[in-house]
Amino acid sequence: MSISIKKASLITWLFLGIYLSINLLPILWLLSTSIKPDALANAYPPTLIPWPITFEAYSDALEKFSFAANLRNSLIIALGSTAISGGLGVLAAYSFSRFRFPGDRLLMILALVARMVAPIALVVPFLILARYLSLFNSKLVLIIANTYLNLPFVIWLMKGFLDGISTDLDDAALIDGCNHLQAMYKVILPLALPGLAATLILVFLFSWNEFLFAWALTSNLDAEPLTVGLKDVVGEQTVLWSLLSAAGVFTMLPAIIFALLFQRYIVSGLATGAVKG
């Protein structure tokens, strides 16, 4: 029995090692290219371990790449869309979880269908609306676009968490004099906090990494996030791979730090949802 358990553990670790190697290889390649001289970055066959090592690409990225402005825009857009998606999504999820009304299931399905539409099909309508409302090249239009993309995700995920919390707690809060809104904020949401935190963290990461709408709806540094700012590193005649890789490291670093700081909320929240669901 113990031998079979050891074999199963060994196979599990082997598959995990292969999986992590496949997923980490692009990041390792990015880090490796960012510290290569330009000549070595374009050499064939390519090498994973660079020598000599140089950090010139990082200093060039800070000087030639508008990192500070793009970082500020990304933070405003990601935090703004996360706050709006979270606020509206929690209210909607609580309504769907606690109340029954005509068309409630249809509305849930429609919310999901809205997210299932390919984002590329929505670029032109958003572009027309942005120009008509004078919102083109503004952070507000990107906040609205990201909210549209992420709101169904918040509604469906939070409804699953809220469904796992007994409605007896709502009834007890109502008997104590709370209305439904107070019962939600004072009683239900504290119990669903791991799920809410996991949901908001994922929404933040989705908004941080969004490119298509940011590329279509912005044209200069007034609203360009980091994902779009990377294109400024690519020249017309050639691509400076070391510089592009260093800029890519700068782009993913805040999201990685954010995910590492709050990973326990992601794991506990999703695990709670899996157990309750």
SERO-4910 file (N, C-alpha, C, O; in steps of 0.05 Angstrom, whole numbers):
BEGIN
 pado doro    nc1    nc2    nc3   cac1   cac2   cac3    cc1    cc2    cc3    oc1    oc2    oc3
  Met    A     17    -24      0      0      0      0     17     25      0     13     44    -15
  Ser    A     38     25     18     55     49     20     71     53     -6     76     76    -14
  Ile    A     79     31    -19     94     33    -44     76     45    -66     86     62    -81
  Ser    A     51     37    -67     33     48    -88     28     78    -83     26     93   -101
  Ile    A     26     85    -57     22    114    -50     46    130    -58     43    152    -69
  Lys    A     70    119    -54     95    133    -62     96    136    -92    104    157   -102
  Lys    A     88    115   -106     88    116   -135     68    137   -145     75    152   -164
  Ala    A     45    138   -133     25    158   -141     35    186   -135     31    204   -151
  Ser    A     48    190   -112     59    216   -106     81    224   -126     83    247   -134
  Leu    A     98    204   -133    119    210   -152    108    218   -179    118    236   -192
  Ile    A     87    203   -188     75    210   -214     62    238   -213     64    253   -232
  Thr    A     49    244   -190     37    270   -187     58    292   -189     54    312   -203
  Trp    A     80    289   -174    101    309   -175    114    311   -202    122    333   -211
  Leu    A    116    288   -216    127    289   -243    110    305   -262    120    321   -277
  Phe    A     83    300   -261     65    315   -278     65    345   -271     64    362   -288
  Leu    A     66    351   -245     67    379   -236     92    392   -246     92    415   -254
  Gly    A    115    377   -245    140    389   -255    139    395   -284    148    415   -293
  Ile    A    127    376   -300    125    381   -329    107    404   -334    113    421   -351
  Tyr    A     84    405   -320     65    427   -324     78    454   -317     75    473   -333
  Leu    A     92    456   -295    105    481   -287    127    489   -307    130    512   -313
  Ser    A    141    469   -317    163    475   -336    151    487   -361    162    506   -372
  Ile    A    129    476   -371    117    486   -395    106    514   -391    109    531   -408
  Asn    A     94    519   -368     82    545   -362    103    567   -355     99    590   -362
  Leu    A    125    559   -343    145    578   -335    166    584   -357    180    603   -355
  Leu    A    167    567   -377    187    570   -398    185    597   -412    205    610   -416
  Pro    A    161    607   -420    159    633   -433    169    656   -414    182    675   -424
  Ile    A    163    654   -388    172    675   -370    202    673   -366    216    694   -366
  Leu    A    214    649   -364    243    647   -362    256    657   -388    277    669   -386
  Trp    A    244    652   -411    255    661   -436    254    692   -437    273    705   -447
  Leu    A    233    703   -427    230    733   -426    252    744   -408    265    764   -416
  Leu    A    256    733   -384    276    743   -366    304    739   -378    321    757   -376
  Ser    A    308    717   -391    334    712   -403    340    732   -426    363    742   -427
  Thr    A    321    737   -443    325    755   -465    329    784   -455    344    799   -468
  Ser    A    316    791   -433    319    818   -423    347    825   -413    354    849   -411
  Ile    A    363    805   -406    390    810   -396    411    802   -417    435    800   -410
  Lys    A    403    798   -442    422    792   -463    430    817   -478    414    835   -480
  Pro    A    454    819   -488    461    840   -507    445    836   -532    436    814   -538
  Asp    A    441    858   -547    424    857   -571    434    836   -591    418    822   -604
  Ala    A    460    834   -594    471    815   -613    465    787   -605    459    770   -622
  Leu    A    466    781   -579    460    754   -570    430    748   -571    422    725   -575
  Ala    A    413    769   -567    384    765   -568    375    757   -596    355    743   -599
  Asn    A    390    765   -617    382    758   -644    399    735   -655    396    728   -679
  Ala    A    415    722   -639    433    701   -648    417    675   -654    396    671   -641
  Tyr    A    427    659   -672    415    633   -678    437    612   -679    457    617   -692
  Pro    A    434    590   -665    411    582   -648    409    599   -623    430    608   -612
  Pro    A    385    602   -612    382    618   -588    393    603   -563    394    579   -563
  Thr    A    399    618   -543    409    607   -518    391    616   -495    384    639   -494
  Leu    A    385    597   -477    368    604   -454    384    618   -432    375    636   -419
  Ile    A    409    608   -428    426    620   -407    445    641   -421    462    633   -436
  Pro    A    441    666   -415    456    687   -429    484    691   -417    488    688   -393
  Trp    A    503    697   -435    529    706   -426    543    721   -449    545    710   -470
  Pro    A    552    745   -444    552    760   -419    524    771   -412    506    772   -428
  Ile    A    521    779   -386    496    789   -376    498    820   -375    518    831   -366
  Thr    A    476    833   -384    475    862   -383    447    871   -375    427    858   -383
  Phe    A    445    893   -360    420    904   -352    414    930   -367    398    947   -358
  Glu    A    428    934   -389    425    958   -404    397    961   -415    386    984   -417
  Ala    A    384    939   -422    357    940   -433    337    952   -413    318    966   -420
  Tyr    A    341    946   -387    323    957   -366    326    987   -364    306   1001   -361
  Ser    A    351    997   -364    354   1026   -363    344   1040   -388    332   1061   -386
  Asp    A    348   1027   -411    337   1038   -436    306   1038   -435    294   1057   -445
  Ala    A    294   1017   -424    265   1016   -422    254   1039   -405    233   1050   -411
  Leu    A    268   1045   -383    259   1066   -366    262   1094   -379    246   1112   -374
  Glu    A    282   1097   -396    287   1122   -408    270   1126   -433    260   1148   -438
  Lys    A    267   1105   -450    253   1108   -475    224   1099   -474    208   1106   -492
  Phe    A    217   1084   -454    190   1073   -451    176   1089   -430    186   1091   -407
  Ser    A    152   1099   -436    137   1116   -417    124   1099   -395    100   1097   -393
  Phe    A    142   1087   -379    133   1068   -360    115   1081   -338     94   1069   -331
  Ala    A    123   1104   -328    109   1116   -305     80   1123   -314     61   1118   -299
  Ala    A     77   1136   -337     51   1145   -346     33   1120   -353     10   1120   -345
  Asn    A     44   1100   -366     29   1076   -372     21   1061   -347     -1   1050   -345
  Leu    A     39   1060   -327     33   1047   -302     10   1061   -288     -7   1047   -277
  Arg    A     11   1087   -287    -11   1102   -274    -37   1096   -288    -58   1092   -275
  Asn    A    -37   1097   -315    -62   1091   -329    -72   1063   -324    -96   1059   -320
  Ser    A    -54   1043   -323    -62   1016   -318    -75   1013   -291    -95    999   -287
  Leu    A    -63   1026   -271    -73   1024   -244   -101   1036   -242   -119   1025   -229
  Ile    A   -104   1060   -254   -130   1073   -253   -152   1056   -266   -174   1053   -256
  Ile    A   -145   1046   -290   -165   1030   -305   -171   1004   -291   -195    997   -288
  Ala    A   -151    990   -281   -156    964   -268   -171    967   -242   -189    953   -236
  Leu    A   -162    987   -225   -176    991   -200   -204   1002   -204   -223    994   -189
  Gly    A   -208   1020   -223   -234   1030   -228   -254   1009   -238   -276   1007   -228
  Ser    A   -245    993   -257   -263    972   -267   -268    951   -246   -290    939   -245
  Thr    A   -248    945   -229   -252    925   -208   -273    935   -187   -290    920   -179
  Ala    A   -271    961   -180   -290    972   -161   -318    972   -171   -337    964   -157
  Ile    A   -322    981   -196   -349    982   -208   -360    954   -212   -383    949   -206
  Ser    A   -343    936   -224   -353    909   -228   -360    895   -202   -380    881   -201
  Gly    A   -343    900   -182   -348    887   -156   -374    898   -143   -390    882   -133
  Gly    A   -378    924   -143   -401    936   -131   -427    927   -145   -446    918   -132
  Leu    A   -428    930   -171   -452    922   -186   -456    892   -186   -478    882   -184
  Gly    A   -434    877   -189   -436    848   -190   -446    836   -164   -462    817   -165
  Val    A   -437    846   -141   -446    836   -116   -476    841   -112   -490    823   -103
  Leu    A   -485    865   -118   -513    871   -116   -530    853   -133   -551    843   -125
  Ala    A   -521    849   -158   -536    832   -176   -535    803   -167   -556    789   -168
  Ala    A   -512    794   -158   -510    766   -149   -527    761   -125   -540    740   -123
  Tyr    A   -528    780   -106   -545    776    -83   -574    775    -90   -590    760    -79
  Ser    A   -582    792   -110   -610    792   -119   -617    766   -132   -638    754   -126
  Phe    A   -600    756   -149   -605    730   -162   -605    707   -142   -620    687   -145
  Ser    A   -588    709   -121   -586    687   -101   -609    687    -82   -617    665    -73
  Arg    A   -620    710    -74   -639    711    -52   -668    716    -61   -686    710    -46
  Phe    A   -672    726    -85   -699    732    -94   -707    717   -119   -690    710   -135
  Arg    A   -732    711   -121   -742    698   -145   -763    717   -158   -781    726   -145
  Phe    A   -759    723   -183   -776    741   -198   -778    732   -227   -760    717   -236
  Pro    A   -799    740   -241   -802    731   -269   -778    739   -286   -770    762   -287
  Gly    A   -767    719   -300   -744    724   -318   -717    724   -304   -698    732   -317
  Asp    A   -715    715   -279   -690    716   -266   -669    697   -279   -646    704   -282
  Arg    A   -678    673   -286   -660    655   -299   -652    665   -327   -629    661   -335
  Leu    A   -671    677   -341   -665    688   -367   -644    710   -365   -626    712   -382
  Leu    A   -647    727   -345   -627    749   -342   -599    738   -335   -579    749   -345
  Met    A   -598    717   -320   -572    704   -314   -559    694   -339   -535    697   -343
  Ile    A   -576    681   -355   -565    670   -380   -556    692   -399   -536    690   -412
  Leu    A   -572    713   -401   -565    736   -418   -539    749   -409   -523    758   -425
  Ala    A   -535    750   -383   -510    761   -373   -486    745   -382   -465    755   -389
  Leu    A   -490    718   -382   -469    700   -391   -465    702   -421   -442    702   -430
  Val    A   -487    704   -436   -485    706   -465   -470    732   -473   -454    732   -492
  Ala    A   -475    754   -458   -461    779   -465   -431    775   -462   -416    788   -477
  Arg    A   -422    759   -444   -393    754   -440   -383    734   -461   -359    734   -466
  Met    A   -400    717   -471   -391    697   -490   -386    708   -518   -373    695   -534
  Val    A   -396    732   -524   -391    745   -550   -361    751   -552   -349    761   -533
  Ala    A   -349    744   -574   -320    750   -578   -315    780   -575   -328    796   -588
  Pro    A   -296    788   -559   -290    816   -555   -284    831   -580   -291    855   -583
  Ile    A   -271    818   -600   -265    831   -625   -290    841   -639   -289    861   -654
  Ala    A   -313    827   -635   -338    835   -648   -349    860   -635   -367    873   -647
  Leu    A   -340    867   -611   -351    890   -597   -334    915   -600   -341    937   -590
  Val    A   -311    913   -612   -292    935   -614   -305    958   -630   -304    981   -621
  Val    A   -316    953   -653   -328    974   -669   -351    988   -655   -352   1013   -655
  Pro    A   -371    973   -644   -392    988   -629   -381   1005   -606   -390   1028   -602
  Phe    A   -361    995   -591   -350   1011   -570   -335   1035   -581   -336   1057   -570
  Leu    A   -322   1032   -604   -308   1054   -616   -327   1076   -625   -322   1100   -622
  Ile    A   -350   1068   -637   -370   1087   -646   -382   1102   -622   -385   1127   -623
  Leu    A   -388   1087   -601   -399   1100   -577   -379   1119   -564   -386   1140   -555
  Ala    A   -354   1110   -563   -334   1127   -551   -330   1153   -566   -327   1174   -553
  Arg    A   -331   1152   -592   -328   1177   -608   -354   1194   -605   -352   1219   -604
  Tyr    A   -377   1181   -605   -402   1196   -603   -404   1210   -576   -415   1233   -574
  Leu    A   -395   1197   -554   -396   1208   -527   -371   1224   -520   -368   1232   -497
  Ser    A   -353   1228   -539   -328   1243   -534   -312   1230   -512   -300   1243   -495
  Leu    A   -311   1203   -512   -296   1188   -492   -272   1174   -504   -257   1161   -490
  Phe    A   -268   1178   -530   -245   1165   -542   -219   1175   -530   -216   1199   -524
  Asn    A   -200   1157   -526   -174   1163   -514   -178   1174   -485   -164   1192   -477
  Ser    A   -196   1161   -471   -199   1168   -442   -199   1143   -426   -206   1121   -435
  Lys    A   -190   1146   -401   -189   1123   -383   -217   1113   -376   -222   1090   -370
  Leu    A   -237   1132   -377   -264   1124   -370   -276   1103   -389   -289   1085   -380
  Val    A   -271   1106   -415   -282   1087   -434   -270   1060   -430   -283   1039   -435
  Leu    A   -244   1058   -422   -232   1032   -417   -242   1020   -391   -245    996   -390
  Ile    A   -249   1037   -372   -261   1027   -347   -288   1015   -354   -296    993   -344
  Ile    A   -304   1029   -371   -330   1019   -379   -328    993   -394   -343    974   -389
  Ala    A   -308    991   -413   -305    967   -429   -297    943   -411   -308    922   -415
  Asn    A   -279    948   -393   -270    926   -375   -293    918   -356   -295    894   -349
  Thr    A   -309    937   -348   -332    931   -331   -351    913   -346   -362    894   -335
  Tyr    A   -356    920   -372   -374    903   -388   -363    875   -390   -379    856   -389
  Leu    A   -337    872   -394   -326    845   -397   -326    829   -371   -330    805   -372
  Asn    A   -322    842   -349   -318    828   -324   -343    825   -307   -344    808   -289
  Leu    A   -364    841   -311   -387    841   -294   -401    814   -295   -409    804   -273
  Pro    A   -406    801   -318   -418    774   -317   -402    754   -301   -413    737   -287
  Phe    A   -375    756   -302   -358    738   -287   -363    742   -257   -365    722   -242
  Val    A   -365    767   -248   -369    773   -220   -397    762   -211   -400    750   -190
  Ile    A   -417    767   -228   -444    758   -221   -446    728   -217   -456    718   -197
  Trp    A   -436    713   -236   -438    684   -235   -421    672   -213   -430    654   -199
  Leu    A   -397    683   -209   -379    671   -189   -390    678   -161   -391    661   -143
  Met    A   -398    703   -156   -408    711   -130   -435    698   -124   -440    691   -100
  Lys    A   -452    693   -144   -477    679   -138   -471    651   -128   -485    641   -110
  Gly    A   -451    638   -138   -443    612   -128   -435    612    -99   -442    595    -84
  Phe    A   -420    633    -92   -412    635    -64   -436    641    -46   -439    630    -24
  Leu    A   -453    660    -55   -476    668    -38   -496    645    -35   -509    643    -15
  Asp    A   -499    629    -56   -517    606    -54   -509    587    -32   -526    572    -22
  Gly    A   -483    586    -26   -474    568     -5   -478    578     23   -472    564     42
  Ile    A   -488    602     26   -494    614     53   -523    612     58   -540    620     42
  Ser    A   -530    601     81   -558    596     88   -575    622     88   -565    643     98
  Thr    A   -599    620     77   -617    643     78   -628    648    106   -640    669    110
  Asp    A   -624    630    124   -633    634    152   -619    658    164   -630    672    181
  Leu    A   -594    663    156   -580    686    166   -592    712    156   -594    731    172
  Asp    A   -602    713    132   -617    736    122   -642    740    139   -648    763    147
  Asp    A   -657    719    144   -681    721    159   -676    731    187   -691    747    198
  Ala    A   -654    721    199   -647    730    226   -640    760    227   -648    775    245
  Ala    A   -626    769    206   -619    798    204   -644    815    200   -646    837    211
  Leu    A   -662    805    184   -687    820    179   -704    822    205   -716    842    210
  Ile    A   -704    800    221   -719    801    246   -706    821    265   -720    833    281
  Asp    A   -679    824    264   -665    842    281   -668    871    273   -658    889    286
  Gly    A   -682    876    251   -688    903    242   -672    913    218   -675    936    210
  Cys    A   -656    896    206   -641    903    182   -659    901    158   -678    885    157
  Asn    A   -654    918    137   -666    913    112   -648    895     95   -627    886    105
  His    A   -657    888     71   -641    869     55   -613    879     49   -594    863     49
  Leu    A   -610    905     44   -584    916     37   -566    914     62   -542    907     59
  Gln    A   -576    921     85   -560    919    109   -553    890    116   -531    884    125
  Ala    A   -572    872    112   -566    844    116   -544    834     98   -527    818    107
  Met    A   -544    843     74   -523    835     55   -496    844     64   -477    829     65
  Tyr    A   -493    870     71   -467    882     77   -458    874    105   -434    870    109
  Lys    A   -476    872    124   -468    867    152   -465    837    159   -450    830    176
  Val    A   -481    820    145   -481    792    153   -470    774    131   -453    757    136
  Ile    A   -480    777    107   -474    757     86   -446    762     74   -431    743     71
  Leu    A   -440    787     66   -414    792     54   -390    785     71   -371    774     61
  Pro    A   -391    790     98   -368    781    114   -363    751    112   -340    742    114
  Leu    A   -384    736    110   -381    707    107   -371    699     80   -358    678     77
  Ala    A   -377    715     60   -368    709     32   -343    724     25   -335    726      1
  Leu    A   -329    735     45   -305    752     40   -283    737     25   -272    749      6
  Pro    A   -277    712     31   -256    698     14   -264    697    -15   -247    701    -32
  Gly    A   -289    690    -21   -298    689    -48   -298    716    -62   -290    719    -85
  Leu    A   -307    737    -47   -306    764    -58   -278    773    -64   -273    785    -85
  Ala    A   -260    767    -46   -232    775    -50   -220    761    -74   -207    774    -91
  Ala    A   -225    735    -77   -215    720   -100   -226    731   -126   -212    734   -146
  Thr    A   -252    737   -126   -265    748   -150   -253    775   -158   -247    779   -181
  Leu    A   -250    793   -139   -240    819   -145   -211    818   -154   -202    834   -171
  Ile    A   -195    800   -142   -167    798   -151   -166    788   -180   -150    799   -195
  Leu    A   -182    769   -187   -182    759   -214   -192    780   -234   -181    783   -256
  Val    A   -212    796   -226   -221    817   -243   -199    838   -247   -196    848   -269
  Phe    A   -185    844   -226   -162    863   -228   -141    853   -248   -132    868   -265
  Leu    A   -135    828   -246   -115    816   -265   -125    816   -293   -110    821   -312
  Phe    A   -151    810   -297   -162    810   -324   -161    839   -336   -153    842   -359
  Ser    A   -167    859   -319   -167    886   -329   -138    895   -334   -133    910   -353
  Trp    A   -120    887   -318    -92    894   -321    -81    884   -347    -65    897   -360
  Asn    A    -88    860   -354    -77    847   -378    -93    852   -404    -84    843   -425
  Glu    A   -115    866   -402   -132    871   -426   -117    888   -446   -104    908   -439
  Phe    A   -118    880   -472   -103    894   -493   -121    904   -515   -118    927   -525
  Leu    A   -140    888   -524   -155    894   -549   -169    921   -547   -165    938   -564
  Phe    A   -186    924   -527   -201    949   -525   -182    973   -519   -186    995   -529
  Ala    A   -162    968   -503   -142    989   -497   -128    998   -522   -123   1022   -526
  Trp    A   -122    980   -540   -108    987   -565   -127   1001   -584   -118   1020   -598
  Ala    A   -152    993   -585   -171   1005   -604   -182   1032   -595   -189   1049   -611
  Leu    A   -183   1037   -568   -197   1061   -558   -178   1082   -547   -187   1102   -536
  Thr    A   -152   1078   -551   -133   1099   -542   -113   1105   -565   -109   1089   -583
  Ser    A   -101   1129   -563    -82   1136   -584    -57   1150   -574    -39   1154   -589
  Asn    A    -56   1157   -548    -32   1170   -537    -31   1164   -507    -46   1148   -496
  Leu    A    -11   1177   -494     -6   1171   -466    -27   1180   -447    -26   1173   -423
  Asp    A    -47   1195   -456    -68   1204   -438    -83   1180   -425    -93   1182   -403
  Ala    A    -85   1158   -440   -100   1135   -429    -87   1108   -435    -97   1088   -426
  Glu    A    -65   1108   -450    -53   1082   -457    -43   1067   -432    -28   1078   -416
  Pro    A    -52   1042   -428    -41   1026   -406    -15   1013   -414     -6   1017   -437
  Leu    A     -4    997   -396     22    985   -402     20    965   -425     39    963   -441
  Thr    A     -2    951   -427     -4    930   -449     -2    943   -476     10    931   -495
  Val    A    -13    967   -479    -11    981   -505     15    995   -508     26    997   -530
  Gly    A     26   1006   -486     51   1020   -487     74   1003   -497     94   1014   -507
  Leu    A     72    977   -494     93    959   -504     98    962   -534    120    957   -543
  Lys    A     78    969   -549     81    971   -578    100    993   -586    112    992   -607
  Asp    A    104   1013   -568    123   1035   -574    152   1026   -574    169   1039   -585
  Val    A    157   1002   -563    184    991   -562    191    978   -589    215    975   -595
  Val    A    171    971   -604    175    957   -630    180    979   -651    163    996   -656
  Gly    A    203    977   -664    210    997   -685    197    990   -712    185    968   -715
  Glu    A    200   1008   -731    188   1003   -757    204    983   -774    193    968   -789
  Gln    A    230    983   -770    247    966   -786    256    941   -772    262    920   -784
  Thr    A    258    942   -746    268    919   -731    256    919   -703    242    938   -695
  Val    A    260    897   -689    250    894   -662    274    890   -643    290    872   -647
  Leu    A    277    907   -624    298    905   -604    288    886   -582    274    894   -563
  Trp    A    295    861   -585    283    840   -568    291    844   -538    274    839   -521
  Ser    A    315    852   -533    323    856   -505    307    879   -492    297    876   -470
  Leu    A    304    901   -507    288    923   -497    259    915   -493    246    923   -474
  Leu    A    248    901   -513    220    892   -511    216    873   -488    196    875   -474
  Ser    A    235    855   -483    233    836   -461    235    851   -434    220    844   -415
  Ala    A    252    870   -432    255    886   -407    229    901   -401    220    902   -379
  Ala    A    217    913   -422    192    927   -419    170    907   -411    152    914   -395
  Gly    A    171    883   -422    152    862   -415    154    854   -385    134    849   -372
  Val    A    179    853   -375    183    846   -347    171    868   -330    158    862   -310
  Phe    A    175    893   -337    163    916   -322    133    914   -322    120    921   -303
  Thr    A    122    905   -344     93    903   -347     81    881   -329     60    886   -317
  Met    A     94    858   -328     82    836   -313     89    837   -284     76    823   -268
  Leu    A    110    852   -276    119    852   -249     98    861   -229     94    847   -208
  Pro    A     84    883   -233     64    891   -213     41    870   -210     32    866   -188
  Ala    A     33    858   -232     12    838   -231     21    813   -215      6    801   -200
  Ile    A     47    805   -220     57    782   -205     59    788   -175     52    771   -159
  Ile    A     69    812   -168     71    819   -140     43    820   -127     39    810   -105
  Phe    A     24    831   -142     -4    832   -132    -15    804   -127    -27    799   -107
  Ala    A    -10    787   -146    -21    759   -144     -7    744   -121    -21    729   -107
  Leu    A     19    748   -118     33    734    -96     24    744    -69     21    728    -50
  Leu    A     19    770    -66     10    781    -41    -17    771    -32    -23    767     -9
  Phe    A    -34    766    -52    -62    759    -46    -69    731    -55    -93    724    -57
  Gln    A    -49    714    -60    -55    687    -70    -70    671    -50    -86    653    -58
  Arg    A    -66    675    -24    -81    659     -5   -111    665     -6   -127    647     -1
  Tyr    A   -118    690    -13   -147    696    -17   -158    682    -42   -180    672    -42
  Ile    A   -141    681    -63   -150    667    -87   -155    637    -82   -175    626    -89
  Val    A   -135    624    -69   -137    596    -63   -160    590    -44   -176    572    -50
  Ser    A   -161    605    -22   -182    599     -2   -210    605    -13   -229    591     -8
  Gly    A   -212    626    -29   -238    634    -41   -247    613    -60   -271    605    -59
  Leu    A   -230    605    -79   -238    585    -99   -243    558    -86   -261    543    -95
  Ala    A   -227    551    -66   -231    526    -52   -258    525    -37   -272    505    -37
  Thr    A   -264    548    -25   -290    550    -11   -313    547    -30   -333    533    -25
  Gly    A   -311    560    -54   -331    558    -74   -334    530    -84   -356    520    -90
  Ala    A   -311    516    -87   -312    488    -97   -326    470    -77   -341    452    -84
  Val    A   -321    474    -51   -333    457    -30   -362    463    -28   -378    444    -25
  Lys    A   -370    489    -29   -398    495    -26   -414    489    -50   -438    482    -49
  Gly    A   -401    493    -74   -416    490    -99   -425    462   -105   -438    458   -126
***
